[in-house]
């Protein structure tokens, strides 16, 4: 059995998957409808919305299968993560990658497998919409096209789910999502012994922008800064609007030097940018405080508190600067 290679961006891909807040959620009719149609149009008795986590593939929706997940090591869907095209296996028993796979030689007896990658807006693949049959055969072109259309519907539903967890003005994640992802990052750091960093960002003298130029200009500035953040931060980083002109960034699996480099690059980009609203042009700067997780930390709040201390130090030395908690 040939194990699927890990994608080069695997750590970032897992963090993107977590941002959709879908793993281990109850079944939903909108996804079950899609898998029922997939089985109907292909004649395959098993259809799955399969999301590939770090050690398992978990099924958001399933038709014809009792199990809600299987180990990632034996998954077919793991082989589709780095592909932009459907993974089509007419007879798994004759495919060297799967011929001795427990899902082929065991009770499930997979022969036909067709998996359509679920590629989301971050340009990573979270899993597949797949169909499975115990009889070897091929799908025709129209059936594969129908599966592609259904996979697009799955992605759309996932994207809509993410919208509910974002700040409507800036597009950054909201505080509710910060609590969810912060807890997951904390758990991962404690389990794997790998640190992560948190940066607290605050726009300098932003109240003056609102008072002098109006809240419409202030809103435009916030949207522009959030856009600059998204352009500068890495795929594995998560941006949150924590309130007013205050943002937070979780920099996953990152040491303090790498985190400082990213946030310093962002600070320079914001300072050089101009926001124009009608006949008004305004520039702003930001200050930032960064902290790193440690083995004694048990909650994200401890790391946030240290970053907040560093942020106030950055403000005290004249603003438009980045400080690391010491």
C-alpha positions in Angstrom: 0.0 0.0 0.0 1.4 3.4 -1.0 0.7 6.2 1.6 -0.3 9.5 0.2 2.5 12.1 0.4 1.8 15.0 2.7 1.2 18.3 0.8 4.1 20.8 1.1 1.7 23.2 2.7 0.2 20.6 5.1 0.5 22.7 8.3 -1.2 25.6 6.6 -3.8 23.4 5.0 -4.8 22.0 8.4 -5.2 25.5 9.9 -7.3 26.5 6.9 -9.5 23.5 7.5 -10.0 24.5 11.1 -11.0 28.0 10.1 -14.1 26.5 8.5 -15.3 25.3 11.9 -16.9 22.1 10.4 -15.0 19.2 11.9 -17.1 17.1 14.3 -20.2 19.1 13.6 -23.6 17.3 13.3 -25.0 16.1 9.9 -26.7 18.8 7.9 -29.4 18.3 5.2 -27.6 20.7 2.8 -24.6 18.4 2.6 -26.7 15.2 2.8 -28.7 16.3 -0.2 -25.5 16.6 -2.2 -24.2 13.1 -1.4 -27.6 11.6 -2.2 -27.6 13.2 -5.6 -24.0 12.1 -6.1 -25.0 8.5 -5.6 -28.0 8.9 -7.7 -26.2 10.3 -10.8 -23.3 7.9 -10.6 -25.1 4.7 -9.4 -22.4 4.3 -6.7 -23.8 3.1 -3.4 -21.4 5.1 -1.3 -21.0 8.9 -1.5 -19.0 11.0 1.0 -18.1 14.6 1.8 -14.7 13.7 3.2 -12.5 16.2 5.0 -8.9 15.2 5.6 -7.6 16.1 9.1 -4.1 15.5 10.3 -4.7 11.9 11.4 -8.1 11.0 9.9 -10.6 11.6 7.2 -13.9 12.7 8.7 -17.2 12.6 6.8 -19.4 15.6 7.0 -21.9 13.7 5.0 -22.2 10.0 4.0 -24.5 7.8 2.1 -24.1 4.0 2.2 -21.5 4.0 5.0 -21.9 3.7 8.7 -18.4 4.9 9.8 -18.1 8.6 10.4 -14.3 8.6 9.9 -11.4 6.4 8.9 -7.6 6.7 9.6 -5.9 9.0 7.2 -3.1 6.5 6.5 -5.5 4.2 4.5 -7.6 7.0 3.0 -8.0 7.3 -0.8 -8.9 11.0 -0.4 -5.5 11.9 1.0 -4.1 11.1 -2.5 -6.3 13.9 -4.0 -5.1 16.7 -1.9 -2.4 18.0 -4.2 -4.4 17.5 -7.4 -6.6 20.0 -9.3 -8.3 17.2 -11.2 -10.6 14.3 -10.1 -8.9 11.2 -8.8 -10.4 8.4 -10.8 -9.7 4.8 -9.9 -11.9 2.4 -12.0 -10.6 -0.7 -10.1 -8.6 -0.2 -6.9 -7.6 -3.9 -6.8 -5.5 -3.3 -9.9 -4.0 0.0 -8.8 -0.5 -0.5 -7.1 -1.3 2.4 -4.7 -4.4 0.6 -3.3 -4.3 -3.1 -4.2 -3.4 -4.2 -0.7 -5.3 -1.3 1.1 -7.5 -2.7 4.0 -10.4 -0.8 2.4 -9.9 -2.8 -0.8 -9.0 -6.3 0.6 -11.3 -6.0 3.6 -15.0 -6.0 4.1 -15.7 -2.7 2.3 -14.1 -4.1 -0.9 -13.6 -0.8 -2.7 -13.2 -1.0 -6.4 -14.4 2.2 -8.1 -13.3 5.4 -6.4 -13.8 8.9 -7.9 -12.8 11.9 -5.7 -13.3 15.5 -6.6 -11.0 17.9 -4.7 -12.7 20.4 -2.5 -10.5 23.5 -3.1 -11.4 26.6 -1.1 -10.7 30.3 -1.6 -7.3 30.0 0.3 -6.2 27.7 -2.6 -5.9 24.6 -0.5 -7.8 21.4 -0.7 -9.7 20.3 2.4 -10.9 16.9 1.2 -13.1 15.5 -1.5 -16.6 14.8 -2.6 -16.2 11.1 -3.5 -18.2 8.2 -4.7 -17.3 4.5 -4.1 -18.5 1.2 -5.5 -17.7 -2.4 -4.8 -18.0 -3.1 -8.5 -15.2 -2.1 -10.9 -16.4 0.3 -13.7 -15.9 3.8 -15.0 -18.0 6.9 -14.9 -18.9 8.7 -18.2 -17.9 12.3 -18.8 -21.4 13.6 -17.9 -21.3 11.9 -14.5 -17.9 13.3 -13.7 -19.0 16.7 -14.7 -22.1 16.4 -12.4 -19.7 15.4 -9.5 -17.6 18.5 -10.2 -20.7 20.7 -10.0 -21.8 19.0 -6.8 -18.3 19.5 -5.3 -18.6 23.2 -6.2 -21.8 23.3 -4.2 -20.0 21.7 -1.2 -17.3 24.4 -1.4 -19.9 27.2 -1.6 -21.6 25.9 1.5 -18.3 25.7 3.4 -17.5 29.3 2.3 -20.9 30.5 3.5 -20.2 28.8 6.9 -16.9 30.7 7.2 -18.6 34.1 6.4 -20.7 33.7 9.6 -17.5 33.7 11.6 -16.1 36.9 10.1 -16.3 40.6 10.9 -18.6 42.1 8.3 -16.6 45.3 7.9 -13.1 44.0 7.5 -13.5 40.4 6.6 -11.2 39.3 9.4 -12.4 36.6 11.7 -14.5 37.7 14.7 -13.9 37.2 18.4 -16.0 34.1 18.5 -13.7 32.5 16.0 -10.7 33.7 17.8 -11.8 31.8 20.9 -12.3 28.6 18.8 -9.0 28.8 16.9 -7.1 30.0 19.9 -8.1 27.0 21.9 -7.2 24.6 19.0 -3.8 26.2 18.6 -3.2 26.0 22.4 -4.1 22.4 22.4 -1.8 21.6 19.4 1.1 23.4 21.1 0.7 21.5 24.3 0.3 18.2 22.4 3.1 18.6 20.0 5.4 20.8 22.0 5.6 23.3 19.1 5.2 27.0 20.0 3.1 29.5 18.3 3.0 33.3 18.5 0.3 35.8 18.9 0.5 39.5 17.8 -1.8 42.2 19.1 -2.1 45.1 16.6 -3.5 48.5 17.2 -3.9 51.5 14.9 -2.1 54.6 16.3 -4.3 57.6 17.1 -7.2 56.1 15.2 -9.8 58.0 17.3 -8.4 61.2 15.8 -9.2 59.8 12.3 -12.8 59.2 13.2 -13.2 62.6 15.0 -11.5 64.7 12.3 -12.5 62.9 9.1 -15.7 61.0 10.0 -16.5 57.3 10.6 -16.9 56.6 6.9 -13.3 57.4 6.4 -12.4 55.5 9.6 -14.2 52.4 8.3 -12.4 52.7 4.9 -9.1 52.8 6.8 -10.0 49.7 8.8 -10.9 47.8 5.6 -7.7 48.9 3.9 -5.5 47.8 6.8 -7.3 44.5 7.0 -6.6 44.0 3.3 -2.9 44.8 3.8 -2.8 42.3 6.6 -4.4 39.5 4.5 -1.9 40.3 1.7 1.1 40.2 4.0 0.3 37.4 6.4 1.0 33.8 5.5 -1.6 31.1 4.7 -1.0 29.6 8.1 -1.6 32.9 10.0 -5.1 33.9 11.1 -6.3 37.5 11.4 -9.0 38.5 13.9 -10.7 41.8 14.6 -10.9 41.9 18.4 -12.7 45.2 18.7 -12.6 48.8 17.3 -9.2 49.3 15.7 -7.6 46.4 17.5 -6.6 43.2 15.6 -5.0 40.0 16.6 -2.9 37.5 14.6 -2.2 33.9 15.5 1.0 32.8 13.8 0.9 29.0 14.0 4.0 26.8 14.5 6.2 29.9 14.4 9.1 31.0 16.6 9.4 34.6 17.8 12.0 35.6 15.2 9.8 34.5 12.3 6.7 36.1 13.8 8.6 39.4 14.4 9.7 39.4 10.7 6.2 39.0 9.5 4.7 41.7 11.8 7.5 44.1 11.1 6.9 43.7 7.4 3.2 44.4 8.0 4.0 47.5 10.0 6.1 49.0 7.2 3.5 48.2 4.6 0.7 50.0 6.7 2.9 53.0 7.3 3.6 53.4 3.6 0.0 53.0 2.5 -2.6 55.7 1.8 -6.3 55.4 2.0 -8.4 57.7 -0.2 -12.2 58.2 0.4 -13.7 60.7 -2.0 -11.5 63.8 -1.7 -9.9 62.7 1.6 -6.6 60.9 1.9 -5.3 59.6 5.1 -2.3 57.5 6.3 -2.1 55.6 9.6 0.5 53.6 11.5 0.2 50.6 13.7 1.9 49.4 16.8 2.2 45.7 17.7 3.1 43.5 20.6 4.1 39.9 20.2 4.3 37.0 22.6 5.2 33.3 22.2 3.5 30.3 23.8 5.3 28.4 26.5 5.0 25.0 28.1 3.4 26.5 31.2 0.6 28.2 29.3 -2.8 26.5 29.5 -5.1 29.1 27.8 -4.7 31.6 25.0 -5.6 34.4 27.4 -2.2 34.1 29.1 -0.5 34.6 25.7 -2.8 37.5 24.8 -2.1 39.2 28.1 1.7 39.2 27.4 1.2 40.5 23.8 -1.0 43.3 25.2 1.8 44.3 27.6 4.3 44.4 24.7 1.8 46.5 22.7 1.7 49.1 25.4 5.4 49.2 25.4 5.4 49.8 21.7 3.0 52.7 22.2 5.1 54.1 25.0 8.3 54.3 22.9 6.5 56.5 20.3 4.1 54.2 18.4 4.6 52.8 14.8 6.8 50.0 16.3 6.8 46.3 17.2 7.8 45.0 20.6 8.3 41.5 21.8 7.3 40.5 25.3 10.4 40.0 27.4 
